Amino acid sequence: MSEIYIIASGKGGVGKSTFAAGVSRELAYREKKVLAVDCDIGLRSLDLLLNCAGDVVFNWGDVITNRCAVNEAIVKAECGVDFLAAPLYSEDEFTPESFKDMIDALSPGYDFIFLDAPAGIGSGFALAAGAADKGIIITTPDSVCVRSCARAGDELKKTGLSELRLLVNMFEIKPTEKSKLLNIDECIDETRTQLLGIIPLDRSLAFQSVTGEEPGEFSPSAQAFDRITGRLLGENVELVFE
């Protein structure tokens, strides 16, 4: 059975989908079977970050409504990650129960399933939360995002997840030293969640959706994804940031 993670945030723009793509890719490189599921109905983007948008024909909504078989909806990205796109429109059949049933049926075939939830705590968040057994909440080191991330984390804790971890994205040392951004301890304290990892600001990540190119192997973000992946696999990896 797979480990099923919801990847959530409070506000948009914190790099949630970028993280979902990056960690899925790293695990696939380590020969783990990974399924990435875009749960952002109407505003999907994970297909662009995995560079497989042109291969998407069906989505998980088509599976739930019996318009296609699940194997017809799953797209294999070049990096080795299996991908399920979000539907463009919501339908009455998209309930937490029907979504969970679909994910549970897929679970035996994967080591990891990542549910890329939409920002906020609306219906798409509820779908993903109901199907997950673990969670990762993502914030950038500013007060607005940390506060909304804490709220998302509180909602996830109510669902009884077995594990919830915090990821701080777009971290910069110099502004933090000048008290222009929150430090890591402040992010942890505000969200009341154990830290999984830190990803430094890396502008090459922003180019991914346009170029389809991953950051270089020795880029700060690539090294951070490698460390975070090791922790998810139970390795004793030092928490560092550049």
DRENPA-3360 file (N, C-alpha, C; in nm, 2 decimals, always signed):
BEGIN
1 = MSEIYIIA = +0.08/-0.12/+0.00/+0.00/+0.00/+0.00/+0.09/+0.12/+0.00 ~ +0.04/+0.23/-0.06/+0.12/+0.35/-0.07/+0.10/+0.44/+0.05 ~ +0.19/+0.53/+0.06/+0.18/+0.65/+0.15/+0.11/+0.76/+0.07 ~ +0.00/+0.80/+0.12/-0.08/+0.90/+0.05/-0.07/+1.04/+0.12 ~ -0.01/+1.13/+0.06/+0.01/+1.27/+0.11/-0.08/+1.37/+0.05 ~ -0.14/+1.45/+0.12/-0.20/+1.58/+0.07/-0.09/+1.68/+0.08 ~ -0.07/+1.76/-0.02/+0.02/+1.88/-0.02/-0.07/+2.00/-0.02 ~ -0.07/+2.08/+0.08/-0.16/+2.18/+0.10/-0.10/+2.31/+0.14;
9 = SGKGGVGK = -0.17/+2.42/+0.13/-0.12/+2.55/+0.17/-0.25/+2.64/+0.21 ~ -0.22/+2.75/+0.27/-0.33/+2.84/+0.29/-0.36/+2.93/+0.17 ~ -0.26/+3.01/+0.14/-0.27/+3.10/+0.02/-0.21/+3.03/-0.10 ~ -0.24/+3.09/-0.22/-0.18/+3.04/-0.34/-0.04/+3.11/-0.36 ~ +0.03/+3.05/-0.45/+0.16/+3.11/-0.49/+0.28/+3.08/-0.40 ~ +0.26/+2.98/-0.31/+0.37/+2.94/-0.22/+0.46/+2.83/-0.28 ~ +0.42/+2.78/-0.40/+0.51/+2.68/-0.46/+0.46/+2.54/-0.43 ~ +0.33/+2.52/-0.40/+0.28/+2.39/-0.37/+0.29/+2.29/-0.48;
17 = STFAAGVS = +0.25/+2.33/-0.60/+0.25/+2.24/-0.71/+0.39/+2.22/-0.76 ~ +0.48/+2.32/-0.75/+0.62/+2.30/-0.78/+0.68/+2.20/-0.69 ~ +0.65/+2.20/-0.56/+0.70/+2.10/-0.47/+0.65/+1.96/-0.50 ~ +0.52/+1.95/-0.53/+0.46/+1.83/-0.57/+0.53/+1.76/-0.69 ~ +0.56/+1.84/-0.79/+0.63/+1.79/-0.91/+0.77/+1.75/-0.87 ~ +0.84/+1.84/-0.79/+0.98/+1.81/-0.76/+1.00/+1.69/-0.67 ~ +0.92/+1.67/-0.57/+0.94/+1.55/-0.48/+0.89/+1.42/-0.55 ~ +0.79/+1.43/-0.64/+0.74/+1.32/-0.71/+0.85/+1.27/-0.81;
25 = RELAYREK = +0.92/+1.37/-0.87/+1.02/+1.34/-0.97/+1.14/+1.27/-0.89 ~ +1.18/+1.33/-0.78/+1.30/+1.27/-0.71/+1.27/+1.13/-0.66 ~ +1.15/+1.10/-0.61/+1.12/+0.97/-0.57/+1.12/+0.87/-0.69 ~ +1.07/+0.92/-0.81/+1.08/+0.83/-0.92/+1.22/+0.80/-0.97 ~ +1.31/+0.90/-0.95/+1.45/+0.88/-0.98/+1.51/+0.77/-0.89 ~ +1.45/+0.76/-0.77/+1.50/+0.66/-0.68/+1.42/+0.53/-0.69 ~ +1.36/+0.51/-0.81/+1.29/+0.39/-0.85/+1.17/+0.36/-0.76 ~ +1.11/+0.46/-0.71/+0.98/+0.45/-0.64/+0.87/+0.47/-0.73;
33 = KVLAVDCD = +0.76/+0.40/-0.72/+0.64/+0.41/-0.80/+0.56/+0.52/-0.74 ~ +0.54/+0.63/-0.82/+0.48/+0.75/-0.77/+0.36/+0.79/-0.86 ~ +0.25/+0.83/-0.79/+0.14/+0.89/-0.86/+0.11/+1.03/-0.81 ~ +0.11/+1.13/-0.90/+0.08/+1.27/-0.86/-0.05/+1.30/-0.91 ~ -0.14/+1.35/-0.83/-0.28/+1.38/-0.86/-0.31/+1.53/-0.84 ~ -0.35/+1.60/-0.95/-0.38/+1.74/-0.94/-0.53/+1.75/-0.89 ~ -0.55/+1.81/-0.78/-0.68/+1.82/-0.72/-0.75/+1.96/-0.74 ~ -0.68/+2.05/-0.81/-0.73/+2.19/-0.83/-0.82/+2.19/-0.95;
41 = IGLRSLDL = -0.95/+2.17/-0.92/-1.05/+2.16/-1.03/-1.06/+2.30/-1.10 ~ -1.04/+2.30/-1.23/-1.06/+2.42/-1.31/-0.93/+2.51/-1.32 ~ -0.83/+2.48/-1.23/-0.71/+2.56/-1.23/-0.58/+2.47/-1.23 ~ -0.59/+2.36/-1.29/-0.48/+2.26/-1.28/-0.35/+2.32/-1.34 ~ -0.24/+2.28/-1.29/-0.11/+2.33/-1.34/+0.00/+2.22/-1.32 ~ -0.03/+2.11/-1.25/+0.08/+2.01/-1.23/+0.12/+1.94/-1.36 ~ +0.03/+1.94/-1.45/+0.07/+1.88/-1.58/+0.18/+1.96/-1.65 ~ +0.17/+2.09/-1.64/+0.27/+2.18/-1.70/+0.41/+2.16/-1.63;
49 = LLNCAGDV = +0.41/+2.14/-1.50/+0.53/+2.13/-1.42/+0.59/+1.99/-1.44 ~ +0.51/+1.89/-1.47/+0.57/+1.76/-1.51/+0.59/+1.74/-1.66 ~ +0.56/+1.85/-1.73/+0.59/+1.85/-1.87/+0.52/+1.74/-1.95 ~ +0.39/+1.72/-1.91/+0.31/+1.62/-1.98/+0.17/+1.67/-2.02 ~ +0.15/+1.80/-2.03/+0.02/+1.86/-2.06/-0.03/+1.81/-2.19 ~ +0.05/+1.79/-2.29/+0.01/+1.75/-2.42/-0.04/+1.61/-2.43 ~ -0.01/+1.53/-2.32/-0.06/+1.39/-2.32/-0.19/+1.37/-2.25 ~ -0.24/+1.47/-2.18/-0.36/+1.46/-2.10/-0.48/+1.45/-2.20;
57 = VFNWGDVI = -0.56/+1.35/-2.19/-0.69/+1.33/-2.26/-0.80/+1.33/-2.16 ~ -0.79/+1.24/-2.06/-0.89/+1.23/-1.96/-0.84/+1.28/-1.83 ~ -0.93/+1.29/-1.73/-0.89/+1.33/-1.59/-0.96/+1.24/-1.49 ~ -0.93/+1.27/-1.36/-0.99/+1.18/-1.26/-1.14/+1.20/-1.25 ~ -1.19/+1.31/-1.29/-1.34/+1.33/-1.30/-1.40/+1.23/-1.39 ~ -1.34/+1.21/-1.51/-1.39/+1.11/-1.60/-1.39/+0.97/-1.55 ~ -1.30/+0.94/-1.46/-1.29/+0.81/-1.39/-1.41/+0.80/-1.30 ~ -1.43/+0.90/-1.22/-1.54/+0.89/-1.12/-1.68/+0.88/-1.18;
65 = TNRCAVNE = -1.69/+0.95/-1.30/-1.82/+0.95/-1.37/-1.83/+0.84/-1.47 ~ -1.73/+0.75/-1.47/-1.74/+0.63/-1.56/-1.73/+0.67/-1.71 ~ -1.67/+0.78/-1.74/-1.65/+0.81/-1.88/-1.52/+0.75/-1.94 ~ -1.44/+0.70/-1.85/-1.32/+0.63/-1.89/-1.27/+0.54/-1.78 ~ -1.18/+0.44/-1.82/-1.12/+0.36/-1.71/-1.00/+0.44/-1.66 ~ -0.96/+0.40/-1.54/-0.86/+0.48/-1.47/-0.72/+0.47/-1.55 ~ -0.69/+0.35/-1.61/-0.57/+0.34/-1.68/-0.57/+0.43/-1.81 ~ -0.68/+0.47/-1.85/-0.69/+0.56/-1.97/-0.66/+0.71/-1.92;
73 = AIVKAECG = -0.69/+0.74/-1.80/-0.67/+0.87/-1.75/-0.53/+0.90/-1.70 ~ -0.46/+0.79/-1.66/-0.32/+0.81/-1.60/-0.22/+0.83/-1.72 ~ -0.15/+0.94/-1.70/-0.05/+0.98/-1.80/+0.09/+0.95/-1.74 ~ +0.18/+0.89/-1.82/+0.32/+0.87/-1.77/+0.41/+0.98/-1.81 ~ +0.46/+1.06/-1.72/+0.55/+1.17/-1.75/+0.69/+1.12/-1.78 ~ +0.76/+1.19/-1.86/+0.90/+1.15/-1.90/+0.99/+1.11/-1.78 ~ +0.97/+1.18/-1.67/+1.05/+1.16/-1.55/+1.02/+1.03/-1.48 ~ +0.91/+0.96/-1.52/+0.87/+0.83/-1.46/+0.76/+0.84/-1.36;
81 = VDFLAAPL = +0.70/+0.96/-1.34/+0.59/+0.98/-1.25/+0.46/+0.96/-1.33 ~ +0.37/+0.88/-1.26/+0.23/+0.87/-1.32/+0.15/+0.99/-1.27 ~ +0.06/+1.04/-1.36/-0.01/+1.17/-1.33/-0.15/+1.15/-1.36 ~ -0.24/+1.21/-1.28/-0.38/+1.22/-1.30/-0.42/+1.37/-1.30 ~ -0.48/+1.41/-1.40/-0.52/+1.56/-1.41/-0.65/+1.58/-1.34 ~ -0.66/+1.71/-1.30/-0.79/+1.75/-1.24/-0.89/+1.79/-1.35 ~ -1.02/+1.77/-1.33/-1.12/+1.81/-1.42/-1.13/+1.96/-1.43 ~ -1.18/+2.01/-1.54/-1.20/+2.15/-1.57/-1.32/+2.21/-1.50;
89 = YSEDEFTP = -1.42/+2.12/-1.47/-1.54/+2.17/-1.40/-1.58/+2.07/-1.29 ~ -1.64/+2.12/-1.19/-1.69/+2.04/-1.08/-1.82/+1.97/-1.12 ~ -1.84/+1.85/-1.06/-1.97/+1.78/-1.08/-2.02/+1.73/-0.95 ~ -2.15/+1.70/-0.94/-2.21/+1.65/-0.82/-2.15/+1.52/-0.77 ~ -2.10/+1.44/-0.87/-2.04/+1.31/-0.83/-1.91/+1.32/-0.76 ~ -1.84/+1.44/-0.77/-1.71/+1.46/-0.70/-1.73/+1.48/-0.55 ~ -1.74/+1.37/-0.48/-1.76/+1.38/-0.34/-1.63/+1.33/-0.27 ~ -1.61/+1.36/-0.14/-1.50/+1.30/-0.07/-1.50/+1.15/-0.07;
97 = ESFKDMID = -1.62/+1.09/-0.07/-1.63/+0.95/-0.07/-1.59/+0.89/-0.21 ~ -1.64/+0.94/-0.32/-1.60/+0.89/-0.45/-1.46/+0.91/-0.48 ~ -1.40/+1.02/-0.44/-1.26/+1.05/-0.46/-1.17/+0.96/-0.38 ~ -1.21/+0.94/-0.26/-1.13/+0.84/-0.17/-1.14/+0.70/-0.22 ~ -1.25/+0.66/-0.27/-1.27/+0.52/-0.33/-1.17/+0.51/-0.44 ~ -1.16/+0.61/-0.53/-1.07/+0.60/-0.64/-0.93/+0.59/-0.60 ~ -0.89/+0.68/-0.51/-0.75/+0.68/-0.46/-0.71/+0.54/-0.39 ~ -0.81/+0.50/-0.31/-0.78/+0.37/-0.23/-0.76/+0.25/-0.33;
105 = ALSPGYDF = -0.84/+0.26/-0.44/-0.83/+0.15/-0.54/-0.69/+0.15/-0.61 ~ -0.63/+0.27/-0.62/-0.50/+0.29/-0.69/-0.39/+0.26/-0.59 ~ -0.41/+0.28/-0.47/-0.30/+0.27/-0.37/-0.21/+0.15/-0.37 ~ -0.27/+0.03/-0.39/-0.18/-0.09/-0.39/-0.07/-0.08/-0.50 ~ -0.09/-0.01/-0.61/+0.01/+0.00/-0.72/+0.12/+0.10/-0.70 ~ +0.12/+0.17/-0.59/+0.22/+0.28/-0.58/+0.29/+0.28/-0.44 ~ +0.41/+0.33/-0.44/+0.48/+0.36/-0.31/+0.43/+0.49/-0.25 ~ +0.41/+0.59/-0.33/+0.37/+0.72/-0.29/+0.26/+0.77/-0.38;
113 = IFLDAPAG = +0.16/+0.84/-0.32/+0.06/+0.91/-0.39/+0.06/+1.05/-0.33 ~ +0.08/+1.15/-0.42/+0.07/+1.29/-0.37/-0.05/+1.36/-0.43 ~ -0.13/+1.42/-0.34/-0.26/+1.49/-0.38/-0.23/+1.63/-0.37 ~ -0.22/+1.70/-0.48/-0.18/+1.84/-0.49/-0.31/+1.92/-0.47 ~ -0.34/+1.96/-0.35/-0.47/+2.03/-0.32/-0.47/+2.17/-0.37 ~ -0.58/+2.23/-0.40/-0.58/+2.37/-0.43/-0.56/+2.46/-0.30 ~ -0.52/+2.58/-0.32/-0.49/+2.67/-0.21/-0.63/+2.69/-0.13 ~ -0.61/+2.72/+0.00/-0.73/+2.74/+0.08/-0.79/+2.62/+0.14;
121 = IGSGFALA = -0.91/+2.62/+0.19/-0.97/+2.51/+0.26/-1.11/+2.48/+0.20 ~ -1.13/+2.50/+0.07/-1.26/+2.47/+0.01/-1.28/+2.33/-0.03 ~ -1.37/+2.31/-0.13/-1.41/+2.17/-0.16/-1.30/+2.09/-0.22 ~ -1.21/+2.14/-0.30/-1.10/+2.07/-0.35/-1.00/+2.02/-0.24 ~ -0.98/+2.11/-0.14/-0.90/+2.07/-0.02/-0.97/+1.96/+0.05 ~ -1.10/+1.96/+0.07/-1.17/+1.86/+0.14/-1.16/+1.72/+0.07 ~ -1.17/+1.73/-0.07/-1.15/+1.60/-0.14/-1.02/+1.54/-0.11 ~ -0.91/+1.62/-0.12/-0.78/+1.56/-0.10/-0.76/+1.52/+0.04;
129 = AGAADKGI = -0.81/+1.60/+0.13/-0.79/+1.57/+0.28/-0.85/+1.44/+0.31 ~ -0.97/+1.41/+0.26/-1.04/+1.29/+0.29/-0.98/+1.16/+0.24 ~ -0.89/+1.18/+0.14/-0.83/+1.06/+0.08/-0.69/+1.03/+0.13 ~ -0.63/+1.13/+0.20/-0.49/+1.13/+0.25/-0.48/+1.06/+0.38 ~ -0.36/+1.00/+0.41/-0.33/+0.96/+0.55/-0.22/+1.04/+0.61 ~ -0.15/+1.12/+0.53/-0.04/+1.20/+0.58/-0.05/+1.34/+0.51 ~ +0.02/+1.44/+0.56/+0.01/+1.57/+0.50/+0.14/+1.65/+0.50 ~ +0.16/+1.74/+0.41/+0.26/+1.83/+0.40/+0.20/+1.97/+0.38;
137 = IITTPDSV = +0.22/+2.06/+0.47/+0.18/+2.20/+0.45/+0.29/+2.29/+0.41 ~ +0.27/+2.38/+0.32/+0.38/+2.46/+0.26/+0.35/+2.61/+0.28 ~ +0.46/+2.68/+0.32/+0.45/+2.82/+0.34/+0.57/+2.89/+0.29 ~ +0.56/+3.02/+0.26/+0.68/+3.10/+0.24/+0.70/+3.17/+0.37 ~ +0.82/+3.23/+0.40/+0.85/+3.28/+0.53/+0.80/+3.43/+0.55 ~ +0.67/+3.45/+0.53/+0.61/+3.58/+0.56/+0.49/+3.56/+0.64 ~ +0.45/+3.66/+0.72/+0.34/+3.64/+0.82/+0.21/+3.60/+0.75 ~ +0.18/+3.66/+0.64/+0.05/+3.63/+0.57/+0.04/+3.49/+0.54;
145 = CVRSCARA = +0.14/+3.43/+0.47/+0.13/+3.29/+0.43/+0.14/+3.20/+0.54 ~ +0.22/+3.23/+0.64/+0.24/+3.14/+0.76/+0.10/+3.13/+0.83 ~ +0.03/+3.24/+0.85/-0.09/+3.24/+0.92/-0.19/+3.15/+0.84 ~ -0.20/+3.17/+0.71/-0.30/+3.09/+0.64/-0.26/+2.94/+0.63 ~ -0.13/+2.92/+0.63/-0.07/+2.78/+0.63/-0.11/+2.71/+0.76 ~ -0.10/+2.79/+0.87/-0.14/+2.73/+1.00/-0.29/+2.69/+1.01 ~ -0.37/+2.77/+0.94/-0.51/+2.74/+0.94/-0.54/+2.61/+0.86 ~ -0.47/+2.60/+0.74/-0.48/+2.48/+0.67/-0.43/+2.36/+0.75;
153 = GDELKKTG = -0.33/+2.37/+0.82/-0.27/+2.27/+0.90/-0.37/+2.23/+1.01 ~ -0.44/+2.33/+1.07/-0.53/+2.30/+1.18/-0.65/+2.21/+1.12 ~ -0.69/+2.25/+1.00/-0.80/+2.17/+0.94/-0.76/+2.03/+0.91 ~ -0.64/+2.01/+0.87/-0.59/+1.88/+0.84/-0.58/+1.79/+0.97 ~ -0.53/+1.86/+1.07/-0.52/+1.79/+1.20/-0.65/+1.73/+1.25 ~ -0.76/+1.80/+1.22/-0.89/+1.76/+1.26/-0.93/+1.63/+1.19 ~ -0.87/+1.60/+1.07/-0.91/+1.48/+1.00/-0.84/+1.36/+1.05 ~ -0.74/+1.38/+1.14/-0.68/+1.27/+1.21/-0.56/+1.21/+1.12;
161 = LSELRLLV = -0.50/+1.29/+1.04/-0.38/+1.24/+0.97/-0.28/+1.18/+1.06 ~ -0.21/+1.07/+1.02/-0.11/+1.01/+1.10/+0.01/+1.09/+1.11 ~ +0.04/+1.18/+1.02/+0.16/+1.26/+1.02/+0.14/+1.39/+0.94 ~ +0.18/+1.50/+0.99/+0.17/+1.63/+0.93/+0.31/+1.70/+0.94 ~ +0.36/+1.75/+0.83/+0.49/+1.81/+0.83/+0.49/+1.95/+0.76 ~ +0.58/+2.03/+0.79/+0.59/+2.17/+0.74/+0.71/+2.18/+0.64 ~ +0.68/+2.24/+0.53/+0.79/+2.28/+0.44/+0.79/+2.43/+0.42 ~ +0.91/+2.49/+0.44/+0.93/+2.63/+0.41/+0.99/+2.65/+0.28;
169 = NMFEIKPT = +0.93/+2.72/+0.19/+0.97/+2.74/+0.05/+1.02/+2.88/+0.03 ~ +1.10/+2.90/-0.07/+1.15/+3.03/-0.12/+1.22/+3.10/+0.00 ~ +1.30/+3.03/+0.07/+1.37/+3.09/+0.19/+1.50/+3.16/+0.14 ~ +1.52/+3.28/+0.21/+1.64/+3.36/+0.18/+1.70/+3.40/+0.31 ~ +1.83/+3.38/+0.32/+1.90/+3.41/+0.45/+1.91/+3.56/+0.48 ~ +1.95/+3.64/+0.38/+1.98/+3.78/+0.41/+1.86/+3.85/+0.45 ~ +1.74/+3.85/+0.39/+1.63/+3.92/+0.44/+1.58/+3.87/+0.58 ~ +1.61/+3.74/+0.60/+1.57/+3.69/+0.74/+1.66/+3.75/+0.84;
177 = EKSKLLNI = +1.79/+3.76/+0.81/+1.88/+3.82/+0.91/+1.85/+3.96/+0.94 ~ +1.79/+4.03/+0.84/+1.75/+4.17/+0.86/+1.61/+4.18/+0.91 ~ +1.55/+4.07/+0.95/+1.41/+4.07/+1.01/+1.31/+4.11/+0.91 ~ +1.34/+4.10/+0.78/+1.24/+4.13/+0.68/+1.15/+4.01/+0.64 ~ +1.20/+3.89/+0.68/+1.12/+3.77/+0.66/+1.13/+3.69/+0.79 ~ +1.03/+3.60/+0.82/+1.03/+3.52/+0.94/+1.15/+3.42/+0.93 ~ +1.20/+3.39/+1.05/+1.30/+3.28/+1.05/+1.23/+3.15/+1.06 ~ +1.31/+3.04/+1.05/+1.25/+2.91/+1.05/+1.18/+2.87/+1.18;
185 = DECIDETR = +1.24/+2.91/+1.29/+1.18/+2.88/+1.42/+1.04/+2.95/+1.43 ~ +1.03/+3.07/+1.38/+0.90/+3.14/+1.38/+0.80/+3.07/+1.29 ~ +0.84/+3.02/+1.18/+0.75/+2.95/+1.09/+0.70/+2.82/+1.16 ~ +0.79/+2.75/+1.23/+0.75/+2.63/+1.30/+0.65/+2.66/+1.42 ~ +0.69/+2.77/+1.49/+0.61/+2.80/+1.61/+0.47/+2.85/+1.57 ~ +0.46/+2.93/+1.46/+0.33/+2.98/+1.41/+0.24/+2.87/+1.36 ~ +0.30/+2.77/+1.29/+0.22/+2.66/+1.24/+0.20/+2.54/+1.33 ~ +0.28/+2.54/+1.44/+0.28/+2.43/+1.54/+0.29/+2.29/+1.47;
193 = TQLLGIIP = +0.39/+2.29/+1.37/+0.40/+2.17/+1.29/+0.55/+2.14/+1.28 ~ +0.59/+2.01/+1.29/+0.73/+1.97/+1.27/+0.78/+2.00/+1.13 ~ +0.90/+2.04/+1.12/+0.96/+2.08/+1.00/+1.01/+1.96/+0.92 ~ +0.97/+1.95/+0.79/+1.02/+1.85/+0.70/+1.14/+1.90/+0.62 ~ +1.14/+2.02/+0.58/+1.25/+2.07/+0.50/+1.24/+2.22/+0.46 ~ +1.34/+2.27/+0.40/+1.35/+2.40/+0.36/+1.40/+2.41/+0.21 ~ +1.33/+2.48/+0.13/+1.38/+2.50/-0.01/+1.41/+2.65/-0.03 ~ +1.54/+2.67/-0.07/+1.58/+2.81/-0.09/+1.52/+2.87/-0.21;
201 = LDRSLAFQ = +1.51/+3.00/-0.22/+1.46/+3.07/-0.34/+1.55/+3.03/-0.46 ~ +1.49/+2.98/-0.56/+1.56/+2.94/-0.68/+1.48/+2.98/-0.80 ~ +1.52/+3.08/-0.87/+1.44/+3.13/-0.98/+1.43/+3.03/-1.10 ~ +1.52/+2.94/-1.11/+1.51/+2.84/-1.21/+1.38/+2.75/-1.20 ~ +1.32/+2.74/-1.08/+1.20/+2.67/-1.06/+1.08/+2.74/-1.13 ~ +1.09/+2.88/-1.13/+0.98/+2.95/-1.19/+0.98/+2.93/-1.34 ~ +1.09/+2.89/-1.40/+1.09/+2.87/-1.55/+1.04/+2.74/-1.59 ~ +1.02/+2.65/-1.50/+0.98/+2.51/-1.53/+0.85/+2.50/-1.62;
209 = SVTGEEPG = +0.75/+2.57/-1.58/+0.62/+2.56/-1.65/+0.63/+2.61/-1.79 ~ +0.73/+2.70/-1.82/+0.74/+2.75/-1.96/+0.84/+2.66/-2.04 ~ +0.95/+2.63/-1.98/+1.06/+2.55/-2.06/+1.04/+2.40/-2.05 ~ +0.98/+2.35/-1.94/+0.97/+2.21/-1.91/+1.10/+2.15/-1.86 ~ +1.20/+2.24/-1.84/+1.33/+2.20/-1.79/+1.34/+2.20/-1.64 ~ +1.40/+2.10/-1.59/+1.42/+2.09/-1.44/+1.54/+2.18/-1.41 ~ +1.55/+2.23/-1.28/+1.67/+2.29/-1.23/+1.79/+2.20/-1.24 ~ +1.91/+2.25/-1.26/+2.03/+2.17/-1.27/+2.05/+2.09/-1.14;
217 = EFSPSAQA = +2.12/+1.98/-1.16/+2.14/+1.88/-1.05/+2.20/+1.94/-0.93 ~ +2.29/+2.05/-0.95/+2.36/+2.11/-0.84/+2.29/+2.24/-0.80 ~ +2.18/+2.27/-0.85/+2.11/+2.39/-0.81/+2.06/+2.38/-0.66 ~ +2.04/+2.49/-0.59/+2.00/+2.48/-0.45/+1.87/+2.41/-0.43 ~ +1.77/+2.43/-0.53/+1.64/+2.36/-0.51/+1.66/+2.21/-0.53 ~ +1.73/+2.17/-0.63/+1.75/+2.03/-0.66/+1.81/+1.96/-0.54 ~ +1.91/+2.02/-0.48/+1.97/+1.96/-0.36/+1.88/+1.96/-0.24 ~ +1.79/+2.06/-0.23/+1.69/+2.06/-0.13/+1.59/+1.95/-0.15;
225 = FDRITGRL = +1.54/+1.93/-0.27/+1.45/+1.82/-0.30/+1.51/+1.68/-0.27 ~ +1.64/+1.67/-0.30/+1.71/+1.54/-0.27/+1.71/+1.52/-0.12 ~ +1.74/+1.62/-0.04/+1.74/+1.60/+0.11/+1.60/+1.56/+0.16 ~ +1.50/+1.64/+0.11/+1.36/+1.61/+0.15/+1.31/+1.47/+0.12 ~ +1.35/+1.43/+0.00/+1.31/+1.30/-0.05/+1.37/+1.19/+0.05 ~ +1.50/+1.21/+0.08/+1.57/+1.12/+0.18/+1.49/+1.11/+0.31 ~ +1.44/+1.22/+0.36/+1.37/+1.22/+0.49/+1.24/+1.15/+0.47 ~ +1.17/+1.17/+0.36/+1.04/+1.09/+0.34/+1.07/+0.94/+0.33;
233 = LGENVELV = +1.19/+0.90/+0.29/+1.22/+0.76/+0.28/+1.28/+0.71/+0.41 ~ +1.29/+0.79/+0.52/+1.33/+0.75/+0.65/+1.48/+0.76/+0.67 ~ +1.55/+0.83/+0.58/+1.70/+0.85/+0.59/+1.72/+0.96/+0.70 ~ +1.84/+0.95/+0.76/+1.88/+1.06/+0.86/+1.95/+1.16/+0.78 ~ +1.88/+1.26/+0.74/+1.94/+1.37/+0.65/+1.94/+1.50/+0.73 ~ +2.05/+1.57/+0.73/+2.06/+1.69/+0.81/+1.98/+1.80/+0.75 ~ +1.92/+1.88/+0.83/+1.84/+2.00/+0.79/+1.94/+2.11/+0.76 ~ +1.95/+2.15/+0.63/+2.04/+2.26/+0.60/+1.97/+2.34/+0.49;
241 = FE = +2.02/+2.46/+0.48/+1.97/+2.55/+0.38/+2.08/+2.65/+0.33 ~ +2.07/+2.69/+0.21/+2.17/+2.78/+0.15/+2.11/+2.92/+0.13;
% end
